[in-house]
Amino acid sequence: MFAKLRSNVFIDALTLELIAPIQSSLKAILRDERGYECSRLETNIPQGDKTVTWKGLNDLPYGVYTLELSQGEDEMKMRLVKRV
């Protein structure tokens, strides 16, 4: 596990806390319950940064989502809930 969330519930933004961050790129895909891609974030992480904030998620409908993260060869998935 190379990242964790401050909360599995979000409204308009997600904040990822990176564990042992390395200078590389981070790719995040947010999928709805049917597996459709709803949003994507690709960013370069400057060395030493430990958090990434993904903003602009307010327009997504409420419900359950899967967050797919990849950093280099590492991949992970997390279940999230968008609420009011």
C-alpha positions as CSV (number, residue, x, y, z in Angstrom):
1,M,0.0,0.0,0.0
2,F,1.5,3.3,-1.1
3,A,-1.4,5.6,-0.2
4,K,-4.3,6.0,2.1
5,L,-7.3,8.2,2.3
6,R,-8.1,10.5,5.2
7,S,-11.7,9.4,4.8
8,N,-13.6,6.8,2.7
9,V,-16.5,9.3,2.4
10,F,-16.1,12.4,0.2
11,I,-18.2,15.3,-1.0
12,D,-16.2,17.4,-3.5
13,A,-12.6,16.4,-3.0
14,L,-10.3,13.5,-2.0
15,T,-7.1,13.9,-0.1
16,L,-4.6,11.1,-0.6
17,E,-1.8,10.6,2.0
18,L,1.3,9.0,0.3
19,I,3.3,6.5,2.3
20,A,7.0,6.7,1.5
21,P,6.5,9.0,-1.5
22,I,8.9,8.8,-4.4
23,Q,9.3,11.2,-7.2
24,S,7.0,9.7,-9.9
25,S,3.6,10.0,-11.4
26,L,0.3,9.1,-9.8
27,K,-2.7,7.9,-11.8
28,A,-6.1,7.8,-10.1
29,I,-9.4,6.6,-11.7
30,L,-12.7,6.9,-10.0
31,R,-15.3,4.3,-11.2
32,D,-19.0,4.1,-10.4
33,E,-20.8,0.9,-9.2
34,R,-21.2,-0.3,-12.8
35,G,-17.4,0.1,-13.5
36,Y,-17.7,3.1,-15.7
37,E,-14.9,5.7,-15.4
38,C,-16.3,8.9,-13.9
39,S,-13.1,10.9,-13.3
40,R,-9.4,10.6,-13.8
41,L,-6.4,12.3,-12.2
42,E,-2.8,12.0,-13.5
43,T,-0.2,14.1,-11.8
44,N,3.6,14.2,-11.2
45,I,4.5,14.1,-7.5
46,P,7.4,16.3,-6.5
47,Q,9.9,14.6,-4.2
48,G,9.0,15.2,-0.6
49,D,5.3,15.8,-1.1
50,K,3.1,13.6,1.1
51,T,-0.4,14.6,0.1
52,V,-2.4,14.9,-3.1
53,T,-5.8,16.6,-3.2
54,W,-8.2,15.7,-6.0
55,K,-10.7,18.5,-6.4
56,G,-13.7,19.0,-8.7
57,L,-15.7,15.9,-7.7
58,N,-18.8,17.9,-6.6
59,D,-20.7,17.1,-9.9
60,L,-20.5,13.4,-9.4
61,P,-23.8,11.7,-8.4
62,Y,-24.1,10.4,-4.8
63,G,-23.2,6.7,-4.4
64,V,-20.5,4.1,-4.1
65,Y,-17.3,4.4,-6.1
66,T,-14.1,2.4,-6.6
67,L,-10.8,4.4,-6.6
68,E,-8.1,2.8,-8.6
69,L,-4.6,4.1,-7.9
70,S,-1.3,3.3,-9.6
71,Q,2.2,4.6,-9.0
72,G,4.8,3.0,-11.1
73,E,4.3,-0.7,-10.8
74,D,2.2,-0.5,-7.7
75,E,-1.6,-0.6,-7.9
76,M,-4.4,-0.6,-5.4
77,K,-8.2,-0.2,-5.1
78,M,-10.4,1.3,-2.5
79,R,-14.2,1.6,-2.0
80,L,-15.5,5.1,-1.5
81,V,-18.9,6.8,-0.8
82,K,-19.9,10.1,-2.2
83,R,-22.5,11.8,0.1
84,V,-24.3,15.1,0.5
